[in-house]
Amino acid sequence: MKKLNIFLLIIILTSPLAFSQTGNERVFFSSYRPQGWDIWIANGQTEEINQVTTNEALEYNPVISPDGKWIVFTSERFGNPKIFIKSLEEKGEARLFINHESSMQDQAAISPDNNWIVFTSTHEGQSDIYRLPFQPSDTLNLDAAINLTHDKGGDFRPSFSPDGLQIAFSSDRNHSIKSHPSFVFAMSRTADIYSMDIDGENLKRLTKNDHWDGSPCYSNDGKQIFFYSGPRNSYRIYSMDLDGMNQEAISPEGINAISPSVKNDSTLVFTTFQGRAFRLMSLNLISMEVDSLFKSTSNFLGAKLQQNGMMTFYGGEPPMETAYNLGGFEGDLLVKGSPFSKDLNQKVVDMYAVRRAFAAPPNPNNSTLIFDNTDIRGVEDALTPWAYSLLTIVVLLILFIGLGNRNLKVAKAKTRSFLLFNIISVLIIALLVFELYYFFIDQLAPINTMRVYLGLVAVFLAICIGFVHYKRTQMLSEQLRTILILNFVSTLFLIAILPLLIRIPIQFYEVNYKTNEVDPIYSFVKPSNYNPLNGMVIDTKFNPSGDELVYSVGNFRGGPLNQGDVFTLNLNSSKTTRLTSSDFNDGFGDITSDKSKIVFRSGRSGFFDIYLQEGEMVKNITSDEHRDNFPIISPQGDKIAFCSDRLGTDIEGKVKTMDIFLTVLNVDGTWSDAKRMTFDGGQDAHPHFSPDGDWLIYASEEGGINDEEPLVQPVIFGPQMYGEIFAIHISSGKKIRLTHNKWEDGAPLWTKGLK
C-alpha cells in the first residue's frame, strides 16, 4: 500500500495540472460599452414600473411575447450578447434561450401568432436576420435557424407586421462606407428601411435617403410603417405607406427621436437623448404633442409595447466615475462578466474587456493594470496663472495704441501717420498672435524651437526700435518707438514664461482588477523642451518581463511633424528613460524580451514610417510615403507587425483603410518585405503578438456593424470604428473572431497566464 501511495504521489506531482500550473493566457482589450442597464417592465395604464433583472452584466432590447407569458431580452452575461428568456407567470431565473458559443444574438421580435422569433446574429459573419420557431420552454439551437437576409451588409431591428406575414428592418447594404464626420481614422454608415415576407422572399427597399433610417415598426392596422430618420443628432420620427410612399416627419424638430413603438392608434412612444442621457417620450399622433412618458427622469430607452398595455424597456441610473478607473468610462474598469474564455483550438485565452479608450496594459506577472489620468479636460483647465499675464499684455498694447493715436492727434499729425502707426501696430500684434497660435493650436513647435522663433521676432523688433530711434524727433517715430519697445519687452517676457503657461499633470495608477485596489505609482514630468499640448500619454504597454512600462507621449491625431516620444518607466526604481530623441512624432513603441530591440513609428522622414532601434543604430524599416502605424515586435525579436494604408481603399479622399502587415527577420539579419496579413475592406489596426510569437491579435471592422449607428453612438463614443477583436495564426493563416457585439472593441494586448 505504501508503494502504491508513493506511486500515486509521483503521478500527481508530475501531472501537467499539478498545483495549477500557469493558467490561460490573457487578452485585454478596450471596450466602449456602457454599464448598468437592466430590464424593466411597466403597466401602460397605471404607469407602475418594475425591475425584471438585476444581473450585473449589460441587459437590453426586451420584448414580451404576444400571449404575455414570456419576456425575451439580450444579456452579456457570457461575454458576447445572447438572447435570454424569463417567465412572467412563474418565479424563476432567466435562462439562455438561443444557444451558440461564438456569435452574438440580439434585437429579438416575436410574431403576433406566437409561432416565430426573429433576431439578428453574427452567426455567418455579418449581422443578418434569422428565424426560429418560438418554443419558450426549450433552448433553441442557432444552427437550426434560417438566415432570412444573407447579405454582406448589416441588417438590423426586425419588426413583424400585425398579420405576421411581413418583416420590416433596416440595413446598410446599399450605401458605401463614408469617412466619419469627426474622426478621420473612422468610418460612418447609412441605412434604409426594407420589408420582406416572413420567409425572406419579396425583399423591398422602402427608403432611399442620404442619412440613417432605422427601427421600423408597423401601425396597429398594418397600413403604415413608423421609423426614425435624419442627419446625425437631428433624428425625427417619420411615417410612410407600406410601399415607401408618402414619407412624412411626424415628430417636432429639435427633439432627437429614435426607436419608435406603437402604444395605441393615437400614441407612439420613442426614445430621446441629449448627450448620454436617455428618456422615454410619448407622441400624440393627432395633436403631434410630445410629453415625457414617466414622471421619473431615469435613464430609460428602447420601449416596446404590447396590445395588453404592458411595456418593456431597459436602462437605469448611469454609473459614476470610480477611483480605480479615473479618466476612463464612468463605472468599473473591467466590463461586468470579464473574463470570458475563447478557444483557439491550440490554446484557450481569457478575454478581459477594459472600459477605457485604450486598454490599460496588464502586468504579465500579476493581476494588476496600469492606467494614466489627468484632471485636465480642456485647455481652460490647463492654463496656469501665468497664462493670464497675456491678457495684461493685450490690455497694455491696446492702451498704448490708444495713447499713440491721441498723441498724434494732439500733434495734428497727417492722416497717413495715423494710418501707418495703426497698421504697423496691428501687424506686430498679429505676428505675435500667429506665433502663439502656431504654438497652442497647431502644436507643432517644441519649447526651444518656439523660443527661437520668438527670439527672431525680438531681434526684428530691436532693429525696428533702433531705426525709429534716429527719427525720434518726429511724433510718428516717437509713438512707433513706444509701441515697438512694449512689444519687444512682451516678446522677451513670453520667451521666459513660455513653459509656464500650460500645465497638464499626468499621474500613473496601478489597480488590482480583482480587488479594485488602486495606488498612484508615478507622476510624469514632461521634458523641459516639450510643448505641453503635445504631452499626453497616448499608448502604454509592458515589456515582456513586466518590469518596465513602455509608453508614448505626444498628440494622438498629430501629423509627422508633431512632437512625440517613447519612454520607459522602471517600476522598481520609478526611473523614466526617453528611448527616442527627435523633435518629430515618435510613438507607439515596443520592446523585445531581452530589451535588445525597440520598434516604434516616427514622422522624422516627413511620413509615418516604422523604425527599429538596436543599441545606437536606428533603421527605417518601411521608408515610404504611406502611413504606417502601431508597430509591435514579437517577444523573440524575429517578427514586426504594423498597420498601414499602403494597399488600403480610399474613402472620399479623406482617409484610406489600413491593413495588418508583417515583416520577419531573415537568416542574414535583414528584414523581409512587408507581407499583407488582412484583406477585408474595413479598418484593421492595433496588432499585438502572443507571448510565443505564433499569433497576431488585432482590432478589425471586418464584421461590419451589428446595430444601428444612431442607437449606439450616443452611449459612449461611436459604433465599431474598428469593431471586433480577431486573432490570426501566423504560419497557417487561420483566423478566429474573438468578440461579437455592437460596441467598439480595440487595442488588444496579449500576455501570459498566471499561476
Residue pairs with C-beta under 8 A, 6 or more apart in sequence:
12 18
19 755
20 755
21 755
22 752
22 753
22 754
22 755
23 350
23 753
23 754
23 755
24 341
24 347
24 348
24 349
24 350
24 753
25 347
25 349
25 350
25 690
25 691
25 750
25 751
25 752
25 753
26 339
26 349
26 350
26 352
26 362
26 750
26 751
26 752
26 753
26 754
27 342
27 349
27 350
27 351
27 352
27 697
27 725
27 738
27 748
27 749
27 750
27 751
28 352
28 354
28 359
28 360
28 361
28 362
28 369
28 748
28 749
28 751
29 351
29 352
29 353
29 354
29 359
29 699
29 725
29 739
29 745
29 746
29 747
29 748
29 749
30 353
30 354
30 355
30 356
30 357
30 358
30 359
30 744
30 745
30 746
30 747
31 335
31 353
31 354
31 355
31 743
31 744
31 745
32 329
32 355
32 357
32 715
32 716
32 717
32 718
32 743
32 744
32 745
33 58
33 76
33 335
33 353
33 355
33 715
33 716
33 741
33 743
34 58
34 318
34 329
34 331
34 715
34 716
35 58
35 319
35 329
35 330
35 331
35 332
35 335
35 336
35 355
36 316
36 317
36 318
36 319
36 331
37 58
37 59
37 60
37 314
37 315
37 316
38 51
38 52
38 53
38 54
38 55
38 59
38 314
38 315
38 316
39 51
39 52
39 53
39 59
39 60
39 62
39 71
39 73
39 312
39 314
40 49
40 50
40 51
40 52
40 62
40 300
40 312
40 313
40 314
40 315
40 316
41 49
41 50
41 52
41 62
41 64
41 71
41 88
41 310
41 311
41 312
42 48
42 49
42 50
42 294
42 310
42 311
42 312
42 313
43 309
43 310
43 311
44 263
44 305
44 309
44 310
44 311
45 309
47 294
47 295
49 294
49 296
52 62
52 71
52 73
52 86
52 312
53 59
53 73
53 75
53 86
53 94
55 75
55 77
55 94
56 336
56 337
57 75
57 76
57 77
57 336
57 337
58 75
58 76
58 81
58 335
58 336
59 73
59 74
59 75
59 76
59 84
59 314
60 73
60 74
60 302
60 314
61 73
61 74
61 106
61 107
61 108
61 302
61 314
62 71
62 72
62 73
62 302
62 304
62 312
62 313
62 314
63 71
63 72
63 73
63 108
63 109
63 110
63 304
63 312
64 70
64 71
64 72
64 88
64 304
64 306
64 310
64 312
65 71
65 72
65 110
65 114
65 134
65 136
66 110
66 111
66 112
66 113
66 114
66 306
66 307
67 114
68 88
68 306
68 308
68 310
69 87
69 88
69 89
69 136
70 85
70 86
70 87
70 88
70 136
71 85
71 86
71 88
71 312
72 83
72 84
72 85
72 97
72 108
72 110
72 117
73 83
73 84
73 86
73 94
73 108
73 312
73 314
74 81
74 82
74 83
74 84
74 105
74 106
74 107
74 108
75 81
75 82
75 83
75 84
75 94
76 82
76 335
76 336
76 337
76 741
77 84
77 337
78 96
78 337
78 340
79 337
79 338
79 340
79 351
79 353
79 739
80 102
80 103
80 104
80 340
80 739
80 740
80 741
81 104
81 105
81 106
81 740
81 741
81 742
82 96
82 97
82 98
82 99
82 100
82 104
82 105
83 96
83 97
83 98
83 105
83 106
83 108
83 119
84 94
84 95
84 96
84 97
85 94
85 95
85 97
85 136
86 92
86 93
86 94
86 95
87 136
95 139
96 139
97 136
97 139
97 140
98 105
98 119
98 132
98 139
98 140
98 141
98 142
98 145
99 139
99 140
99 141
99 142
100 121
100 123
100 141
100 142
100 143
102 737
102 740
103 121
103 122
103 123
103 142
103 740
104 121
104 122
104 706
104 740
104 741
104 742
105 119
105 120
105 121
105 130
105 142
106 119
106 120
106 121
106 706
106 707
106 742
107 119
107 120
107 156
107 157
107 158
107 707
108 117
108 118
108 119
109 117
109 118
109 119
109 158
109 159
109 160
109 167
110 116
110 117
110 134
110 160
111 117
111 118
111 134
111 160
111 164
111 198
112 160
112 162
112 163
112 164
113 164
114 134
115 133
115 134
115 164
116 131
116 132
116 133
116 134
116 164
116 198
117 131
117 132
117 133
117 134
117 140
118 129
118 130
118 131
118 132
118 148
118 158
118 160
118 167
119 129
119 130
119 132
119 158
120 127
120 128
120 129
120 130
120 155
120 156
120 157
120 158
120 706
120 707
121 127
121 128
121 130
121 142
121 145
122 128
122 703
122 706
122 737
122 740
123 130
123 142
123 145
123 147
124 147
124 150
125 703
126 151
126 152
126 153
126 154
126 155
126 703
126 704
127 154
127 155
127 156
127 703
127 704
127 705
127 706
127 707
128 147
128 148
128 149
128 150
128 151
128 155
129 147
129 148
129 149
129 155
129 158
129 167
129 169
130 142
130 145
130 146
130 147
130 148
131 145
131 146
131 148
131 198
131 200
132 140
132 142
132 144
132 145
132 146
133 140
146 199
146 200
147 200
148 167
148 196
148 199
148 200
149 155
149 169
149 171
149 196
149 200
150 200
151 171
151 173
152 173
152 704
153 171
153 172
153 173
153 174
153 704
154 171
154 172
154 173
154 189
154 191
154 704
154 705
154 706
155 169
155 170
155 171
155 173
155 194
156 169
156 170
156 171
156 191
156 214
156 706
156 707
156 708
157 169
157 170
157 214
157 215
157 216
157 707
157 708
158 167
158 168
158 169
159 167
159 168
159 169
159 215
159 216
159 217
159 218
160 166
160 167
160 198
160 218
161 167
161 168
161 218
161 222
162 218
162 220
162 221
162 222
163 222
164 198
165 197
165 198
166 195
166 196
166 197
166 198
166 218
166 242
167 195
167 196
167 197
167 198
168 193
168 194
168 195
168 206
168 216
168 217
168 218
168 225
169 193
169 194
169 195
169 196
169 216
170 191
170 192
170 193
170 194
170 212
170 213
170 214
170 215
170 216
170 227
170 708
171 191
171 192
171 194
172 189
172 190
172 191
172 704
172 705
174 192
174 205
175 189
175 190
175 191
175 192
177 187
177 188
177 189
177 651
177 681
177 682
178 187
178 188
178 189
178 190
178 651
178 652
179 186
179 187
179 188
179 651
179 652
179 654
179 655
180 186
180 187
180 188
180 718
180 721
181 188
181 232
183 718
183 721
184 557
184 654
184 655
185 655
185 683
185 685
185 721
186 683
186 718
186 721
187 651
187 682
187 683
187 701
187 721
188 709
189 212
189 705
189 709
190 209
190 210
190 211
190 212
191 212
191 213
191 214
191 708
191 709
192 205
192 206
192 207
192 208
192 209
192 213
193 205
193 206
193 207
193 213
193 214
193 216
193 225
193 227
193 240
193 244
194 203
194 204
194 205
194 206
195 203
195 204
195 206
195 216
195 225
195 242
196 202
196 203
196 204
204 243
204 244
205 244
206 216
206 225
206 240
206 242
206 243
206 244
207 213
207 227
207 229
207 240
207 244
207 247
209 229
211 229
211 230
211 231
211 232
212 229
212 230
212 235
212 708
212 709
212 710
213 227
213 228
213 229
213 238
214 227
214 228
214 229
214 258
214 708
214 710
214 711
215 227
215 228
215 258
215 259
215 260
215 708
215 711
216 225
216 226
216 227
217 225
217 226
217 227
217 260
217 261
217 262
218 224
218 225
218 226
218 262
219 225
219 226
219 239
219 262
219 265
220 262
220 264
220 265
220 307
221 265
222 242
223 241
223 242
224 239
224 240
224 241
224 242
225 239
225 240
225 241
225 242
226 237
226 238
226 239
226 250
226 260
226 262
226 268
227 237
227 238
227 240
227 260
228 235
228 236
228 237
228 238
228 257
228 258
228 259
228 260
228 270
228 710
229 235
229 236
229 238
229 247
229 249
230 236
232 710
232 713
233 256
234 253
234 256
235 256
235 257
235 258
235 710
236 249
236 250
236 251
236 252
236 253
236 255
236 257
237 249
237 250
237 251
237 257
237 260
237 268
237 270
237 283
238 247
238 248
238 249
238 250
239 246
239 247
239 248
239 250
240 246
240 247
240 248
250 268
250 283
250 285
250 288
251 257
251 270
251 283
251 288
251 290
252 288
252 290
255 272
255 281
255 290
256 272
256 273
256 274
257 270
257 271
257 272
257 281
257 283
258 270
258 271
258 272
258 273
258 710
258 711
259 270
259 271
259 301
259 302
259 303
259 711
260 268
260 269
260 270
260 283
261 268
261 269
261 270
261 303
261 304
261 305
262 268
262 269
262 305
263 269
263 282
263 305
263 311
265 285
266 284
266 285
266 286
267 282
267 283
267 284
267 285
268 282
268 283
268 285
269 280
269 281
269 282
269 283
269 293
269 303
269 305
269 311
270 280
270 281
270 283
270 303
271 278
271 279
271 280
271 281
271 300
271 301
271 302
271 303
272 278
272 279
272 281
273 279
273 301
273 714
275 714
276 318
276 714
276 715
276 716
277 299
277 318
278 299
278 300
278 301
278 315
278 714
279 292
279 293
279 297
279 299
279 300
279 301
280 292
280 293
280 294
280 300
280 301
280 303
280 313
281 290
281 291
281 292
281 293
282 290
282 291
282 292
282 293
283 289
283 290
284 290
284 291
293 303
294 300
298 315
298 316
298 317
299 315
299 316
299 317
299 318
300 313
300 314
300 315
300 316
301 313
301 314
301 315
302 313
302 314
302 315
302 711
303 311
303 312
303 313
304 311
304 312
304 313
305 311
318 330
318 331
319 330
319 331
319 332
320 330
320 331
321 330
321 331
322 330
322 331
322 332
322 333
322 516
323 518
324 332
324 333
324 509
324 511
324 516
324 517
324 518
325 331
325 332
325 333
325 355
325 356
325 371
325 511
326 371
326 373
326 509
327 356
327 371
327 372
327 373
327 374
328 354
328 355
328 356
328 357
328 360
328 371
329 355
329 356
329 716
331 355
332 355
332 516
333 354
333 355
333 356
333 360
333 369
333 371
333 511
333 513
333 516
334 352
334 353
334 354
334 355
334 513
335 353
335 354
335 355
338 351
338 352
338 353
339 350
339 351
339 352
340 350
340 351
341 348
341 349
341 350
341 351
342 348
342 349
342 351
342 736
342 738
344 695
344 727
344 729
344 736
345 734
345 736
346 729
349 727
349 738
349 750
350 753
351 725
351 738
351 739
352 362
352 513
353 739
353 745
354 360
354 369
356 371
357 717
358 538
358 539
358 540
358 746
358 747
359 747
359 748
359 749
360 369
360 370
360 371
360 511
360 540
361 369
361 370
361 540
361 541
361 542
361 549
361 749
362 368
362 369
362 542
362 749
362 751
363 369
363 370
363 510
363 542
363 546
364 542
364 544
364 545
364 546
364 751
364 752
365 546
365 754
366 546
366 754
367 512
367 513
367 514
367 754
368 510
368 511
368 512
368 513
369 510
369 511
369 513
370 508
370 509
370 510
370 511
370 521
370 540
370 542
370 549
371 508
371 509
371 511
371 540
372 506
372 507
372 508
372 509
372 524
372 537
372 540
372 551
373 506
373 507
373 509
374 504
374 505
374 506
374 507
374 536
375 381
375 505
376 382
376 504
376 505
379 440
379 502
379 533
382 502
382 503
382 504
382 532
382 533
383 501
383 502
384 500
384 501
384 502
384 503
386 497
386 500
386 501
387 501
387 502
389 493
389 497
390 436
390 501
393 490
393 493
396 486
396 490
397 425
397 429
397 483
397 486
397 487
397 490
400 482
400 483
400 486
401 422
401 425
401 483
403 482
404 421
404 425
404 479
404 480
404 482
404 483
405 418
405 421
405 422
407 475
407 478
407 479
408 417
408 418
408 421
408 475
408 476
408 479
409 418
411 475
413 475
413 476
417 475
417 476
420 476
421 476
421 479
421 480
421 483
424 480
424 483
425 483
428 461
428 483
428 484
428 487
429 487
431 457
432 457
432 487
432 490
432 491
432 494
435 450
435 453
435 454
435 457
436 494
438 444
438 445
438 450
438 453
439 445
439 450
439 498
439 531
440 502
440 533
443 531
443 533
443 534
443 555
443 558
443 562
443 563
444 531
444 561
444 562
444 563
445 453
445 531
446 529
446 530
446 531
446 563
446 583
447 498
447 499
447 528
447 529
447 530
447 531
448 529
449 583
450 498
450 531
451 495
451 498
454 491
454 494
454 495
454 498
455 495
457 491
458 488
458 491
458 492
458 495
461 484
461 487
461 488
461 491
462 488
464 480
464 484
465 481
465 484
465 485
465 488
468 477
468 478
468 480
468 481
468 484
469 477
469 481
471 477
472 478
472 481
499 528
499 532
501 532
502 532
502 533
503 532
504 532
504 533
504 535
504 536
505 523
505 524
506 523
506 524
506 535
506 536
506 537
507 520
507 522
507 523
507 524
508 520
508 521
508 522
508 523
508 524
508 549
508 569
509 518
509 519
509 520
509 521
510 518
510 519
510 521
511 517
511 518
511 519
512 518
521 571
521 574
522 569
522 574
522 576
524 537
524 553
524 576
526 532
526 535
526 553
527 565
527 578
529 583
530 553
530 563
531 563
533 555
534 553
534 554
534 555
534 558
534 562
534 563
534 564
535 553
535 554
536 553
536 554
536 555
536 556
537 551
537 552
537 553
538 552
538 553
538 554
538 555
538 556
538 564
538 587
538 588
539 551
539 552
539 587
539 588
539 589
540 549
540 550
540 551
540 552
541 549
541 550
541 551
541 590
541 749
542 548
542 549
542 550
542 751
543 549
543 550
543 568
543 591
543 593
543 595
544 591
544 592
544 593
544 635
544 691
545 593
547 570
547 571
547 572
548 568
548 569
548 570
548 571
548 591
549 568
549 569
549 571
550 566
550 567
550 568
550 579
550 589
550 590
550 591
551 566
551 567
551 568
551 569
552 564
552 565
552 566
552 567
552 586
552 587
552 588
552 589
552 600
553 564
553 565
553 567
553 587
554 562
554 563
554 564
554 565
554 585
554 586
554 587
555 562
555 563
555 564
555 585
558 564
558 585
559 585
559 603
560 584
560 585
560 602
560 603
560 604
560 605
560 606
560 607
560 608
561 584
561 585
561 603
561 606
562 584
562 585
562 603
563 583
563 584
563 585
564 584
564 585
564 586
564 587
564 603
565 578
565 579
565 580
565 581
565 582
565 586
565 587
566 578
566 579
566 580
566 586
566 587
566 588
566 589
566 598
566 600
567 576
567 577
567 578
567 579
568 576
568 577
568 579
568 591
569 575
569 576
570 576
570 577
579 589
579 598
579 600
579 613
580 586
580 589
580 600
580 602
580 613
582 602
582 604
584 602
584 603
584 604
585 601
585 602
585 603
585 608
586 600
586 601
586 602
586 603
586 604
586 611
587 600
587 601
587 602
588 600
588 601
588 629
588 630
588 631
589 598
589 599
589 600
590 598
590 599
590 600
590 631
590 632
590 633
591 597
591 598
591 633
592 598
592 633
592 634
592 635
592 636
592 637
593 635
593 636
593 637
594 637
596 614
596 615
596 637
597 612
597 613
597 614
597 633
597 637
598 612
598 613
598 614
598 633
599 610
599 611
599 612
599 613
599 621
599 631
599 632
599 633
599 640
600 610
600 611
600 613
600 631
601 608
601 609
601 610
601 611
601 628
601 629
601 630
601 631
601 642
602 608
602 609
602 611
603 609
605 620
605 623
607 624
607 625
607 626
607 627
608 627
608 628
608 629
609 620
609 621
609 622
609 623
609 624
609 628
610 620
610 621
610 622
610 628
610 631
610 640
610 642
611 618
611 619
611 620
611 621
612 618
612 619
612 621
612 633
612 640
612 671
613 619
621 640
621 663
621 671
622 628
622 642
622 644
622 674
624 646
626 644
626 645
626 646
627 644
627 645
627 656
627 658
628 642
628 643
628 644
628 646
628 661
629 642
629 643
629 644
629 658
629 685
630 642
630 643
630 685
630 686
630 687
631 640
631 641
631 642
632 640
632 641
632 642
632 687
632 688
632 689
633 639
633 640
633 689
634 640
634 641
634 689
634 693
635 689
635 691
635 692
635 693
636 693
637 665
638 664
638 665
638 693
639 662
639 663
639 664
639 665
639 689
639 693
639 730
640 662
640 663
640 664
640 671
641 660
641 661
641 662
641 663
641 677
641 687
641 688
641 689
641 696
642 660
642 661
642 674
642 687
643 658
643 659
643 660
643 661
643 684
643 685
643 686
643 687
643 698
644 658
644 659
644 661
644 674
645 656
645 657
645 658
645 659
646 661
646 674
647 659
647 676
648 656
648 657
648 658
648 659
649 656
649 657
649 681
650 656
651 657
657 681
657 682
657 683
657 684
658 683
658 684
658 685
659 676
659 677
659 678
659 679
659 684
660 676
660 677
660 678
660 684
660 685
660 687
660 696
660 698
660 728
661 674
661 675
661 676
661 677
662 674
662 675
662 677
662 696
662 730
663 671
663 672
663 673
663 674
663 675
664 671
664 672
664 675
665 671
665 672
666 672
677 696
677 728
677 730
678 684
678 698
678 700
678 702
678 728
680 700
680 701
680 702
682 700
682 701
682 702
682 704
682 722
682 723
683 700
683 701
683 721
683 722
683 723
684 698
684 699
684 700
684 701
684 702
684 722
685 698
685 699
685 700
685 722
685 746
686 698
686 699
686 722
686 746
686 747
686 748
687 696
687 697
687 698
688 696
688 697
688 698
688 748
688 749
688 750
689 695
689 696
689 697
689 750
690 696
690 697
690 750
691 750
691 751
691 752
693 730
694 729
694 730
694 731
695 727
695 728
695 729
695 730
695 750
696 727
696 728
696 730
697 725
697 726
697 727
697 728
697 738
697 748
697 750
698 725
698 726
698 727
698 728
698 748
699 722
699 723
699 724
699 725
699 726
699 745
699 746
699 747
699 748
700 722
700 723
700 724
700 725
700 726
701 720
701 721
701 722
701 723
701 724
702 723
702 724
702 726
702 737
703 723
703 724
703 737
703 740
704 720
704 723
705 712
705 719
705 720
705 723
705 742
706 720
706 740
706 741
706 742
707 719
707 742
709 718
709 719
712 718
712 719
712 720
712 742
712 743
713 719
716 743
716 744
717 744
718 744
719 742
719 743
719 744
720 742
720 743
720 744
720 745
721 744
721 746
722 744
722 745
722 746
723 744
723 745
723 746
724 737
724 738
724 739
724 740
724 741
724 745
725 737
725 738
725 739
725 745
725 746
725 748
726 735
726 736
726 737
726 738
727 735
727 736
727 738
728 734
728 735
728 736
729 735
739 745
